[in-house]
Amino acid sequence: MTENDLSSKVAIVTGSASGIGRGVAVEMAKAGAKIVIADINNKGAEETHELITQVGGDSKVVITDVSNHQQNTALVNEALAIYGQIDILINNAGINTEGGILDINRDEAISVLQTNFIGPFFLTQRVVQEMKSRNIKGCILFTSSVHGQVTQLHPAYTSSKAAIEMFVKDIALELAPFGIRVNAVAPGAIAVRGEADRSNKHVPMGYSGTPEDIANAMIFLASDKGSYITGQSLTVDGGFSLAHTWYWLKKGIL
């Protein structure tokens, strides 16, 4: 057993039918965690389940729209019925929409906020209530974004990610006495479709990351090695959020 070992842990991973969520689910399964694959996409969720099976992992699919309170409640109930406990919650599901403040569609903006923040807010509430009642010193993790701090001209999305950043700090303080830790990982450019060519001139390190890069950060935070870390957001972006106009001018890109 290593300090990154997640054996005996049960993790719910939302948005795990593809992209970052799939990477997190598979890598956590490799580390020994039992995985509840929660996503609205049944086909993709079953594909993630198959990938986990191929690496010798244990997972179950629970189709869930995290913007729906009743479905989140059913997700927690089913996870407990299947595995009897929840040790880790990965709030990863998220969506974006086009449009700045002058032309954004109201319904789409509300959908982004509901999916990215409001739904996960109350899913987290339910999970930490279960952790506390069972005396589980659990771990809550969020997929935030560098755009929680760096503008993107997608105000619904960036506002939802900024809200996550403060939510993490606030509830980490409240839950610390119960041994429940809360953190976020903020990705930058990630090759979520398995692109062979990950070169990216807009990233100081010169390439986009992979879902596994985000998974590795989350496994660290969920493991014993991260046991004294709470209320933090770990940026994983190859230096993207550090760069500014003068940097790119000196590089000759602007």
N, C-alpha and C positions, 0 to 999 in steps of 0.2 A: 504493500500500500504506500502511495506517495501522498504528500500534503495536498496535491491537486486531485486526489481521489474523491469521487462523489458517490461511491458505493453506499447503498442503503438510503440514498436521497431520492426523493420524488420531485420532479420539476415540471411545472406547467410552462409551456413555451407558446405564447400567442403569435399568430402570424408566421407559423412554422411550415407552411406549405411550399415555401420558396425562399430564395434570397438569404438575407441575414438570419432570419428565423430558422430556416432549414439548417444552415450551417451550425447555429447554436445548438439545435436539437440533436444533430448527429454527433457533434463533438462532445456534448455533455453525456450522451449515451455511451460513447467510447470511454469516457471517464468513469462510467459505472452507474450513472443516474438512470432511474426509470422515468420515461418521458411521456407526458400528456401533450399530444399534438393538437393544438387548438387553432382552427382556422376556418374561414368561411368557404374555402376552396377544397372540396372533397377530393377531387382527383389529385391535386398537389399534395394534400395531407396524406393520402394513401401512398404516394410515391416516397414521401419522407419516411413513413412507417417502414416501407420496404428497404430503404437505405439503412435504417437503424437495425432492421432484422439482419441485413447482410454483414453488419459489423458485430453481430452477436448481442445487440441491445434489446431492451424491453420497452415497448411503447404501445400506446393506445391512441386512437383518433377520436376526438370529441369535436364535432363540427360546431363552430361558435363564431358568431358575429359579436365582437367585443363592444360594439356600440349599443348592443341590446342588453338591458339589465337582466331580463329573465334568462337569456341564454348564458350570461356570465354566472348567474346563480346555479343554473343547471350544470355548467362546466365544473364548478367547485364541488357540487354534490356528486357528480359522476367520478371525478378524480378521487374523492374520498371513498366512494363505494368500491372503486377498483383497487386502489393501493392503500387506503386506510390512513393516509397522511399527505401533507403537502409541505415540503421543506424549502422549495425554491419556486418563486414566481418570476418569469421573464415576461415583462410587458413590452413586447416587441412590435405587435401589430400597429400599422400606421399607414395613412394615405396622404396624398397631396392633391392639390387642384390648381388649375391655371387661374390667372387673374390677380392684378394688384387691387388696391383699395378702391380705385375708381370704377372697376368693372367686374369685381368678383361676384359670382352668383351666391345669393344668400343661402340657398339650400345646400350647395356644395360646401360653403364655408362652415356651416353648422355641422355637416357630416364629418368634415376634417376634425373639428374640435371634439365632437362626440366620440369618434374613433380613436383619436390620438391621446385625448386627455380625460374626458368625462367618464367614458366607459372604463378605462384602466384605473381611474380614481376609485370607483366603487368596487371593481373587481379586487383591487388591492385591499380595500377596507374589509371585504368578506374574508379574504385569505388570511390577513393578519389577525382577525378575530378568531379564526380557526387555529392558527399557530399559537396564539396566546392561551386559548382554552386547553390546548394539548401540551402546553409548556414546551413547544418546539422553538428552538433558537434558530429561526429561519432567516432566509435571505430574499429580499425583493430587489429585482434589477429592472431597469428601464433601458430601452434603446432610445436615447435622446438623439441629438444631431449637432454637428458644428453650427448648424443654422439656428440653434437655440441662443447663440451668441453673435453669429455672423449673418448679416442680412442676405436674403435670397429673392426679395421682391415677390414672395408668396406669403402675405401676412397671416393667413389662417394657419399655415403650416409652421412658420417660424414662431408664432405666438404660442402654439400648442407645445412646441419643444421647449421654449423658454419657461412655460408653466411647469413642465415636467422637472426642469432643473430646480426650481424653487420648492416644488412638491417633495422632491427627494430630500432636500435639506430639512424641511419642516417636519416631515413624518419620521425621519431618522432620529431626530431629537426626542420625539414623543415615544418612539418604540425602543430606544436604546436600553431603558431599564428592564425590558423583557428579553434582551439578547437578540432582538430581531434587527438585522442590519438592512439598510436601504442605500443603494447606489445606482448610478447610471453609467452607461458607456455612450460616448458621443462620436459616432462614425463621421468620417469625411466621405470622399469619393470611394465607393466600394463597387467592385465588379460583381454585381449580384446575379448575372446571367452566365457566369463561368467563362467570361471572355478570355480567349487565348492571349490576345495582345492587351496588356494592362498598362501600356505606356500612357502617361498623362502629363502633358507639359504644364498643367495648372497646379500640380502638386510638387512642392520642393524636392521630395524624394524621387520624383520622376515617374511614378506609377500609382495606379489605383490599388487599394487594398482588396482583400477577399473576405467573404463571410467568416472564414476560419480565423482571420485576424481579430474580428469582433468576438467570436466564440472564445478564443484564448483569453481575452481580457475578462470576459464574463465568468469563465471557469475559475480564473484566479480569484476574482472577487467573491465567488460563491464558495470557495474552498477554504481550508484551514489557513492557507497562506494569506488570505484576505480578512482574517477574523477580527482585526483591529481597525478595519476601515469601514466607515459609515458616513452617509451624508455627502458623498463626493460624486463628481462626474469625471470620468476618465476619458480624455479625448484621444481617439485613435484615427489619425488623419494624415499621416505622412508629412506633417508640418503645414498643411493647407491653411489652417486658421491663424498661423503665425505670420503668413506672408501679407504684404501690403503693396500699395502702388509703387513705392520707391524700390522695393525688392524686385518687382517685375520689370521696372524700368532698367535697373542695373543688369538684369538678366537679358535685356533686349527683347522681351516678349511684348511689352506695351509700346 
